[in-house]
Amino acid sequence: MLAWWMLVPTLLAMMVALVLPGFMWLRAGGRSSLVAVAAAPAFTFGLVTIMSVAYPLLDIEWESSTALPILGLSALGGAAAWSLSFFHRTNSGFSLRGVPLREAIGVRVPIGGVQAAIRATTWGAIALGFLVAVWPLIAGANPANPVQQWDPTFHQNGVHAILYGKNASPFGGLHELYGGRSVYYPTGWHAFVALFARYDSVVQASNVSSLALMAVWVIGLAALVSVLTASRSAIMAAPIIGGMLLNMPADALTMYNQWPNSTGTALVPGLAAAAVVVGRRLAADLRAGDGLRAFVRRIPQGIFLIIGALGLVGAHPSAAFSLLALLIAPLLASIASFARRALDREGRGQLAVLAWGGLALAVVALPLLALASPKIQAMGKYPRNGSGWSEAFAHAFLPYPPFTSTSGITQWTLVQLILLIAGVAATARLHTLLSRPDPLERAAEQAGLTEGTDTNEEDAASSDEDKALPLPFWPLISYLILAGLTGLAYSPDSALRTYLLAPWYKDARRIMGVEDIALAVLMAVGVAAIIHALHAAWTRSLQRILAERGVDDEVEAPRWPIQAGVGVLILVLSSFGAIDARHAAVAYVYDPAHLGKPGMATTGELAMLRRMQYTTAPDALILGDPIAGAAYSEMLGGRKAVFPQLSTVNADGASQKVLTQRFHDIATDPEVCEVVQRLGITHFYEEEDGAYYNFMRSARNPGLYGVDTSVGFELVDAGGTAKLWKITACGDVTPGGGREAFATGVSANRD
């Protein structure tokens, strides 16, 4: 764990870069610091995406020295906008007029004991949720060890490629991983991590990014619940429950660990919270009859949301569809409400109905058209078969990843089921549905509640705060939509499955992380409903006892003991979110001595790879089966690899075929030596054949196995069952791994 402590400065730097560039821009248009902190990371990724595309066009290299100042300027601009906004709002102009500066910019002096306690409990719950989320990772993994899983190997080498090539564009920035082919791939995560990594610390920076994303996740859930209900119990429960969930962050950021997709998922709750706030305020303005001015007034916040949405796409395009799946229900409900009200008006009401109807059609049609685009449908062609309807039903409503079956998982599943049932019951109480007021009417008539949910982490202090339950109805609809997508991912193959699930590669494990957003909201409300019921029972009991003693005073039992008791009970009964299974999931991909099916390199092998920078020349070029450990040559050994990712998809397909199919004939096949000399291959990374998932490694790359190294090879190093050989069978070879800038970087790091 000491190794993680040494990386705390990197984590803090990442969090500052994630929050500050967008925090004050959103604060300029709203009062909730929680929502601003939660939504800011999406804004930062939006800026990173814009810069990553623009820099190659402007011939600017992607480095921390060129990118971080832009993020800093954004933070300064946001600070100026925040100050000017409060000056104008407080004084009807830009002069202080005797108002103290701290008060003029919105700082409440003093904030009061109740508000201070609310802030402390909110951020305390977020800190606890973060600790619960990260504990298996920091307790069970060495941050210097790579995640031995298919996708993370690609992504870590992608960061390394950006460090070398100084190009973070999604349109070819990762060409090194494709042997020179310029392929589109979303690079938001890679570009961001590259700002905090060196050539010899890609693995550490990547692992620290998992901690940062877990923080973004739990803060985002707290913010999302805070704009949906004034219940302090629900707001405090959301980040703790979110930190314990098995799909996101446990599976998504440890065992499966697909960083770009996980980044997009982690950004969704915070941006959704900001979108709800902006949409609610726009609705209130329209209800007040502001018309076009309502839209003009929300332009700055709209720009923030657009940049944030671009950040989702830059991290992974599926995140934009995830956000839409989460928010399409309230969006369509709001449009329908406006259309209904416009129909009741005379004059141009029918024209307004047509306009709102067209908008609703666009909300549905445009995503469907986007799904039909060739790039998205190409993702749907990934060979991932479905299962059956029984499997679909089993996973849809309470999804779980393929973790080791433990007693903790059983306990946590039962606790989740209880909380989900309580949350659904509180959200969809049937006896209130027919009398539920229109959400837009309530937004207009109960401005205090509307603004209160924007500021509840600072201002809400009602003693009957849990009476704000139930939630708006739409989170339940969002949950059902996402559950349907999860079930569809497990269902038998069909054209509908391929079409709708293309953004997620038809992968249920990617979708389940998004479903966890809706689950966390409903379960947090379930916690609040249980606390409310227990508190009401305790209060009634107290009042009955006092009445029996002749005391007529209306008293209310304290709430905090119940909140604390229920929270501790959930943690204990859930086995701290099935922490035993989460520990096993970390070991499955991080512990080189206890690796699961995706494992590639044992402890001895990793040591050999790290010695590469001392046992080989800087311009060495390493050939080996990437799924047998050779793919780590670049990020751990600092040496160029022929195949830098687990798929052999180099631009030079002819040479690739010779090497993967016939390299073992090097002594008898002159074409093999011709390729070795042309590419400048200096070393061969040998590993014993073995099973990888459900196939033998030699089945994919037979030419890299059964090589006779007794002649034409010189042993350089060995580790575990792997050996590193210098190739002498082809005579003198001009090394093809020359990277002047890269070699300089390695030398500097070595010193």
C-alpha positions, 0 to 999 in steps of 0.5 A: 500500500505504500506504493499507492501513497507515493502516487497520491500527488499524481491522483491529486493532480488528476483530480485538480485537472478534472475539476477546476477547468469546468467547476467555476464555469458551472458555478457561474450559472448555479449555486450547487458546488456538488453538481459543479464538481460532479459535472466538471470532469465531463467538461475537462474531457470535452476540452481534452477531446477538442485539443486532441483533434486541433493540436495535430492540425496546428502542428502542436505536440501533445504534452503536459506543457502544451495541454495543461496550460489550456486547462488552467486558462479555462479555470481562470476564465471560469473564475472570472465568469463566476465572480462577474456573475455574482457581482451582477446577480447580487448588485444588479450591476458590476459594482460592490455598492458596499457589499463585502467581496466574499458575499458578492461572489456568493460565499455565505458568511457565516454558513451556519452550523446546520449548513456546515454539518450538511456539507460535512456529512455529504462529503464524508459520505462521498469519502466513505464511498470512495474508500469502499470503492478503492479499497480492494485495488489499493490493498490487493494490487501493486500499482506498478503491475499492469492489468493483465486483461485484453483491453487494458493492455491495448490502452496502456500501450496507447498511452505509451504511443501518445507519449512517443508520437506526441499525437493524441488525435482520435483520427490516427493518434494510436497508429503505432498500435496498428503498425502504422495504420491510421485508425479512428479510436476514441483517445480521451482517456489515453490523452488525459493519462498521457499528461500525467505519465512518463515513459516509465510510469504508464502503468502507474498513471493508468492505475491511478486513473482508476482511483480518479474515476472512482472518485468521479463516479461516487461524486456524480451519483451523490450529485444526481440524487441531490438534484432529484430529491431533498432527502439527506438520507438518499444523498448520503446513501448514493455514493456509499452504495455506488462505491460498493456496486459490483459492475461499476466501479468494481468490474469496470475498473478492476477485472474487466478494466476497459478504461475508455468505456469506464471513463464514459460511464463514470462521467454520465451521472455528474453530467446528467445532474447538471442537465437535470438542473439546466432543464428544470430551470429552462422549464421554469422559465418557459412556464413563466412565459419567457419564451425565446429569452428562456433559451437565450438565458441558458446558452452558457449552461447549454454550451457547458453541456455540449462540451461535456457531451463531447467529453463523453464521446471523446472518452467513448461514443457509447457514453453519449448513448448511455446518457440518452438512455438515462435521460430520454424519459424525462426529456420526452415527458417534458416535451409532451407536457409543453406540447399539452400546455401549448394545445390549450392556448389559442392563436399560435398554440397549434404551431407550438404543438407542431414544434414540440412534436418535431423536437420529440421526433428528433429526440427519438429519430436522430439517435436511431439514425446515429445507430445506423451509421457505418462506424456504429454498426461496425462496432455491432459486428463484433463477434459476441454471441448472446445466451438465452432468455433465462440468462437475460432475465437473470441479469436484467434487473439486478445485474452482476459480473462474472466474479467468483461466487462468494458468500459476500456476493450472496449477502450483497445481492440480497441487500441490493434486492431489499433496497431496490424493492424499497426504492421502487415502492417509494418511487412508484407509490400507486396511490399517488400516481394519479394525483401527482402534480405536473413536474413542470408546474411543480418546478414553477410553483415550488421555486424553493424546491427547485432551487433547493435541489440545486443547493441542498448540499449547502442549504437543505436542512428541513427536519422532515427532509425525507418527506420529499420522497418519492422521487420523480417517476422517470428514474424508474423508467430509466432503470427499466430501459437500461434493464431492458438493454442489459437483458437484450445483451444476454438474449439470443442473437437477433438483428434488434440486438445487433442494432441497438447494442452496437455502441456497447459492442453487444457487451452486457458488462459495459451496459450493466455499468450504466444500469448501475446509475439508475440502480444506485438512485433507486437503492439510495431512495430505498435506504431513505424510505427505510430510514423514514419508516423507522424514524416515523415509527420511533417518533410515534412511539416517543409521542405515545410514551409522552402522551401516556405521561401526560405530556402533550408536546409534539416531539420528533425522534432524532434522525441521525442515529437511524441514518448511522445505524442503517448505514452500518447495517448495510455495510456489514450485511453486504459484507462491505459490498462483497469485498471478498469477491472484489478482492478476488477480482483484483487478484485475477488480473493484477497479481502475477502469482494468481492470474486468471484466464486473461493473464499473460506474464508471471512475476519472473516474466515481469521482472525480465521485461523491466530488465529489458532497458538494461539488457538490450540496446535502445533501438532493439525491436522485439518479436514475440507473441503479444498474448504471451507477454511480449506486448509489455515490451514497450510500456515495461521494457522501454523497447519497441515491439513488432506487435504492440497490442494483443491483436496482430493488425499491422499495416504490413500484413504480408510481413506479419503473416510470415512472422506469425505463421512461419518464424519457427522456420527461420533456419530454413525459410529465407523469406523469414530472414528477409522480413527480419532484416527489413523490419530490423527485428533484433530479439525474440521473446520466447514463451511456452505454449499454453491456454489463453481463455478457451484456446491455445496461444499457438493456435493463433500465432503458430510461427512463434512457437516451436522455434529451435533456439539452439542455433542462430540465437543467443540467450539474453535473459530469462524470467519464469518460463519466458526467455529473451533471445538475440537473433543471430540467424539472419546475420547482421541486422540494422535495428528497427526499433530506433526511437531517438526521442524515446531512447532519450526519455528512457535514459533520462528515467533510468538516471 
